[in-house]
Amino acid sequence: MRRKWRDRSSGFLNEAERRRWKAGAIAGLGAALAIGVMELLSAELNYPLAVIPFATSIVLVVGSPDAVPAQPRALIGGHLVSTLVGLMVLHAAGPQAWAAAIAVGLAVLAMFATRTFHPPAGINPLLVVSANLPWTFVLAPVFAGALMLTAFAFAWHRWVRREVWPEQWL
């Protein structure tokens, strides 16, 4: 009976599975490091981390680096476009719940139109409108954070994972 168990379990961690688990562990480490840096910056700048919209971007860029939404054009552009849409809707309609919903819908449309579709950026207009955030939000934390995340992803993939990233910049 013991031998049967070993025979069935011997394929559990074959070479492909070991590589997959290793890649997952490395991606998790990268995401944890990036979030840790974000936490430090948030505390240093007295900006609530809940308002910084990059946690899901980190997961996407580190975990699925080949995906089109994980490329710099989408990462940076998606965050900028969706935040600007949120700021325009906020300016036009005020911090209303219905305005936040419309801002998210318009941001999705704008990201598609500009070929900057980055699903994690969909939270930006919701944050902008519902928290009545100022125009400076587009510069810091959004633009600065997107640039830092891009730099982190570049360094992470090139130097730690020893893989080429991004597939294309624009």
Secondary structure, 3 states (H helix, E strand, C coil): CHHHHHHHHCCCCCHHHHHHHHHHHHHHHHHHHHHHHHHHHHHHHCCCHHHCCCHHHHHHHHHCCCCHHHCHHHHHHHHHHHHHHHHHHHHHHCCCHHHHHHHHHHHHHHHHHCCCCCHHHHHHHHHHHHCCCCHHHHHHHHHHHHHHHHHHHHHHHHHHCCCCCCCCCC
